[in-house]
């Protein structure tokens, strides 16, 4: 099998008619599916998945070519010793990561399960991962297999732990949805953290400032403005990033942090920020982090805590932590 297979959006010059562009896309879609699967046959799952994936790639990559490899199910089954449970790297609510070996290279294979409510999420994950694959902080997507009901993703090798596994806030009692945001950060084979799992990712069209979408995401990490309006903006991620920093720094899960606030949702930011500002650093931060940062690391921790509050609470004021 050749590497790479290229997904290309080439709908012609701007200004063409909508019907003409649609015909070109349809032709591209069929050609793409046949090229990926070859002349030996056209399995229903492959054709349907290939068609949906191409649409997602066209939308996500803005007509720029993205090169990812097409794997057969037989290849991935062989690479994982028929999905041997002994080589599961980690398991999340919607998927399992398997360690695999293919052509002398160690890879990680992500298999989604039937608990995922829609195939759209899988294609979203593939499209965004493909678009961002060259970014140094993103887990590199090598390719995918479209021959199964839920497409299978193939990434560079990862370690057997996610960030959630290394965070005190995420024990077995924490609900699965809260763990997903931190599970999305994995470690590569060099123990460098990488972002992954983009199935909930929402793209704001170029030229737009927001987009209305149904509620989705991890409990405790959803921006209150999004919950009140159903609109996602660039600031939605800023809030979630601030919450993630607070979870990592305090060793508390997101819901626990929110319980520090008043039950009046409109004042949540103010009361949590007030709670943080009225306490010494050693009362806020996780004891394990305090021990490691003893001495010269405290100044850096204070700076990160300030950043977390600025991002999460939207505060522009300088904090003064004991």
N, C-alpha and C positions, 0 to 999 in steps of 0.2 A: 504494500500500500504506500502510495507516494506521500511525502510530507513536504510542504503542507498543502492541504486543500484550501482554496481561497474563496471566501465569501465576499462577493463584490456587488455593490449597488451602482449600476451604471444606467440610470434611467434617461440619459440623454440631456440635452441642454435645457436650461431654464426657459420657460415660455411656451413649451409644448402643450398640446391639449391634454386634459385629464384622462380622456379615454385612451389616447395614444400611450400615455405614460403607464396606465393600468395594464394595457396589453403587453408592453415591454416587461413590466414586473412579472406578469403571469408567465411569459416566455422564459424569463430568467429563472423563475421559481422552478419550473419544470426541468430546465436544463441543469440547474443546481442539484436537484434530487437525483436525476439520472446519472450525473457525473459522480456524485457521492456514492451511490449504491452500485453503479456499474451496470453492465448489460445482462447480468445473470438473473435479475428479477427485480420486481418493484413491490416490496412488502408494504402493506397498508400502513403500519406504524411508522415506517421510515419515511414514506412520502408525506404523511400527514404532519409528522414532527418536523421534517425538513422544510415544509411549506411555512409552518408557524414560526420556526426559528429564523428563516430568511426575512420574514416581515419584521421580527423583533430587531434583527441586526441592521436592517435598512433604517429603521426608526432611531435606534440607539447610536449608530456609528455615522450618521449624517453623510451617507453615500461614500464613505471612505472604506477602502478594502481592508479586511481583517483576515489574517491567516491563522486558522486553527486546523488541527488534524481530525480526520474522520476515522473512528475506530469501529471495528465490528464487535458484536457481542461475544463472538468466539474468542477474539483476541483478549478482551478484558476478563472473560471467564478463565482463560488460561493464565493470565497475569496475576490473578488472585486465587489460584488453585480452587476454582469453582466457588468463589466467595467464601473462603474458609473463615469461620468465625474466630479462629485463633489469630488471624491477622487484622482484626478490626482495630484501627487506631483510636477512634473515638466514635461515640454514638450521640446524636442529638435528637431532638423531637421529631424532625422530619427526614432525617437522613443518617447514613452511616458512612464513615470514612474507612476504606480498606487500604492497606499497604500492598503495593503491587510491584512487579518486576517485568519490564518489557524491553526487549532488545538491549539488555545489559544496563538498563537505566531504572532506578528506583522511582516510582511514581505514587501518587495518592489518588484513589478513585472514590468519588462521592456518588452514592446511590440513594436516591430519594425513595420514600416509601408511600404507601397508600394513605397515610394520615394527612398528606398535603392536599388541601382542598381543591387546587386547580393547577393544571399543567402550565398555565400562564406564569406562575411563579418560577418554574424550572427554566422556561425560556428566558425569562427576565434575568435570572442568575447567569445563564450562559452568555446572553447578549452584553450585559454590563461587564462581566468578567473578561469577555473578549475585547471589549472597547478599552478596558483599563489594564490589559495584560502586561504592557510595557512599563507600568508604574512600579517603582521600586518598593512601595509599601503595600502592593496588592499581590496576593497569592497568584502566581502565574497559571493561567489556563492553557493547557497543551492542546486539548481537543475534547471531543464528546462522541458518544455513541447514540444514534437515533433509532436503533432497531428494537428498542423496548418501549413499553407504554410510557414510562417515565424516563426520559433521556438520562444517560449516565455521564457525569463530568470527569475529566481526567486533568489533574493538576500536578504541579511539581511536588516533590516529596515534602511531607510535613511530619512533625513530631507527634507523639501519642497523647499530648495534652493541649488543651486550649487555654486561653487566658482565664476562663471561668474555673478551670481545674486548679489554677494557681492562686485564686482569689478567695480569701477567707469568707467573703460575703456570700459565696455561692456553695452552700452545702446542699445535701440531698433534700432538705425541706423547702428550698426555694422553688416556686412554680417554674415550670419549663419555659414559659414565655419570657420570664425575667432573665433566664439564663441565656436566651438566644442572642442578645446583643453582645454579650461578652464571649459566647461561643463563636461569634463571627470573627473573632481575632484568634488566629492560630499561630503556631511557630513553625518556621521552615526547618530544614535539616541542620541549619547553622544556629538554631534557636533565636532567629530574628523574627519579631512579631510581624504578621501580615494580615491584612483585612481580606475577608472572604464572605460568602453567603450573601449575595445581593438579591435574593428573591423578593424581598420587600422594598427594594429600591424604587423610587419614583423619579421619573425624569421630567424636569420642567422644560417645555419647549422653548427654543431660542426666541428671544424677543418677549417672552412672557415672564411675569414676576411670581405667578402662583398657578396652582392647578388643583382642582377639586377632585378628591378621591375618597372612596369608602375608608373607614377606619381600619388600619392594619399596623402592626408593629408590636414591640415588646412592652409589657405592662411596666409603668413607672418611667419609661423613657420617652413617651409621647408628649410633645409640646402642648401645653394647655390651649394655645391659640388654635392649634390643629384640631384639638378635641371640641372646641367651641364652634369652629367655623367649617370644618371638613376641608380646609384649604391648606396645601403644603407650600411653603416658601423656602428660600435659602436659609432662613433663620431656624427652620424646624430642626435641621441637623445640628445647628449650633447648640440648641438646648440639649439635645440628646448627647452630644459630645461632652458638655459640661456635667451632665448627670453621670456619664461613664467615669469621668475623672474623679468625681466625688465618691463614687462607689469604690474605686480602686484605692483612694486615699484613706477613706474612713473604715473600710472593711464592712460596711453596712450595705444591704441590698437596697435597690431603688425605692421599693415600697416602704421599707423601714425609714428611709430618709424623709419620705413624704409625710410619714406619720408624725414627724417632728413639727410639722406645720399645723396651722389652724385648719379646721374643717371647712372654712370659707375658701373655696378654690381661688377666688379673685386675689386673696392675700397670701397664697402659698409661697410665692417667691420671697416676699418680704419677711415672713416669719422664719423660714429656713435660713435665710441670709442673716437675720438677726441672731438666731441660735448660734450660727457659726462665728459671728463676729464677737459675741459676748463670752466666748470661751477661749482658753489657752490652746495653743496648737496641740499640746499633748493630750488634751481632752477630746480633740476632734479626730486626730489621725489614728490609724490602726497601730496597735502596739508593736507589731512586727516591723512595720515601716519605720517607726520611731527608733527602734533598736538599731536598724541598719543605717539610719541617717544620722546617728548620734555625732555631734560635732559639726564638721564642715557641711554636711548634707542638709542641715536644717534650713538654711537660707534658700536653697533650691526648692525644698518642700513647701515653704511659705509662698514662693513665687508660683508654684503649680497650683496650690490651693486657691490663691488669688485668681489665677486664670480660670479655674473651674467655676468659681462664683461669678466672674464676669460673663463667662459663656452661658452658665445655667440660669443665673438670676437676672442677667442683663444689666448688671450693675456697672457703672462707670466710675464709682468712687474708689479711692484707695482704701484697702483694708488695713486694719491695725490689729494684728494678732499678737497679744501678750508678748 
